[in-house]
Amino acid sequence: MAALLVLLLGVLVGSLWPNLASANSGANWFDDEAAMNSSGSPSIRINLSEQKAYFYKGSRLVGVSLISSGKKGFSTRPGHFRVLAKNPNHRSSIYGSYVDNSTGRVVKADVDTRKHRRPPGTHYRGAKMNHYIRFNGGIGLHASGHVPRYPASHGCVRMPPHMASKFYQYARVGMPVRVSY
């Protein structure tokens, strides 16, 4: 009986260790089973000093993601927010590219529609912000191929695509999002 108890304890600790070790090492991880089966309400905490986002179910940590928040002049504001909306295929209404109407080629990249005039014969194509979780006006978490672990965005919280997908899957409109240093 004692051997069985030691074996079960070993299996339990072994199943938790990779996630605990990953949380401390800075690696991205998400425990789907815990997100589905843990009691309590979901919440997201974003730590700007660490450049990490944490997903909780009740008091249980079920996921950690590396992030890139807003750069100087576009900083991500700390505070207590709630998820306002979710959109799986969101595109920016401000940042993107001007694209030639006939060829589809980018004529001017990295535009800010508030500052850059649209060249004749082009249309605006907003930057992709897949798995968008809006929580503060136009600011939200979303997938990005560029997550350098330092502030580099226009205010949004960039996440690796596989992590943005997980956070999006389990996030609910109205749930709390806390942003702090």
N, C-alpha and C positions, 0 to 999 in steps of 0.2 A: 504494500500500500504506500509506504514512504517513497519507494522508487517511482511509482506512478505519479505521486504528487510532485516530486522533483522534476520528472519529465514534463509534466504539464506546465510547471512554473518556467522551465527552460524554454518551452515553445512560446509561452506568452511573452517573456522578456525578449526572446529572439525576434518575435514579430514586431515588437515595439522599437527595438534598438535601431534599426535602419532609419526610421522616421525621426527619432530623437537625435541621432547622430547627424542626420541631414539638416535638421533645424539649426543645430549649432554650427555646422560647417558652412552654411550659406547656400547649400544646394536647394534646388526646386524639388518639392515633393507634395503629393496630395494623397490622402487616404480616403478613397471613395466609400469603402465600407463604413468607416467612422462617420463620414458626412451623411450617409443614408440612415444609419442606425442609431446615432447618438441622439439623446434627448436635448431639448433646449432649442432656442432660436438661433439662427445663423447671424454672424456679424463679421465685419472685415475691419482690421486695424492696419493702418499704413504708417510705418515708421520712416520718416524722411531722413533721419540721421543714418540709419542702417541701410536705407534703400531696399526695404523688404515690405511685402504685404503678407498679412497673416489672416487665414480664414478659420473662424471658430464656429463650432456647433455647441451652443450653451457655453460652458467654460472649457470645453475640450478643443485643443488645437488640432485641426484636421488637415491643414495645408500651409505651406510657406512658399512664397515666390520672390525672386529677385525682381526689382523694379528700376525704372528710371523716371524720376519725377520732373517737375518744371525747373528749367534753367533760370539763371539770373535774368530778371526783367519779366519772367513768365512763371514765377514760383508757384508751386502747389500750396494753397493756403491751408494751414492747420485748422482743425475744428471738428465739431460733431455734426455729421450729416446723415442723410438717409438716401437709399437708392431711389432715384426719381424715375428711371426708365432703363430698359434693356433693349439692345438692338443687335442681332447677330451679324449684320452686314452694314454697319454704319459707315458713312463717309463724312469727312469734315466739311463744314460749310464755309470755313475760313481758309484753311491751309490745303494746298494741293498743287495742281499743274494746269497750265493752259495747253490744250491739245488741238492740233490742226483738224478742222472739220472734215476734210477730204481724205487725209492719210491716216489719221489717228495717232500720229507721232507727237511726242511732247515738244512743244515750241519753247515753253518757259516752265522750269521746274521750281519747286520751293517758293511758291507765290503765297502772298497774304492778300486775299481779295479786298481787304480794307486799304491796302497801300499800292498794289500793282494793278495797272489798267490791263484789261483784256485786249490782246492784239486782234486786229480784224481777221476774220476767217478762223477763229478758234472758239472753243468752248471750255468752260471750267470743269475739271474732274477733281473732286475732293479726295484727299488722302484716305486710304483704307484705315478703318479703325474697328476691325472685326471683334466680336465678343465685347461690345461696348456696354459698360455699366456706368451710367451717368449718376453722379451723386452731389454735384455742386454747380448749378447752372449748366454751362457747357463742358464742365470738367468731369472726366470719368476715367475708369480703368479700361484698357483695351490692349489687344494683341499688337505686337510690333516685332519686326525682325532686327531692330536696333535697341538693345537694352544694355547700355554700357555700365550700369551700376553707379552712375553719378547723375545729377540733374542735367537733362539734355532735351526735355520736351517743351512744348508751348504751354505747359500747365497740367496736361493730362498725366496719368500714371501708366507708363508703358510696362507691359509684361511679355515674357516669351509666349508665343502662340499656344503651346500646349498647356501652360498654366492659366492663361486668360480663358481658355476653353473650360477648364475645371471650375474656376471661380464663377464664370458665367453660368455654368450648369446648375450650381447650387445657390446662387444669389437669388434673392427675392426682392421685388419692388417693395419699398418701405423699410427694409432691414437697415440697421445702423452701420455707418462707416465712420470710423474715427481716424483722423489724420493728426499725427503728432511728431515731435522731434525726439 
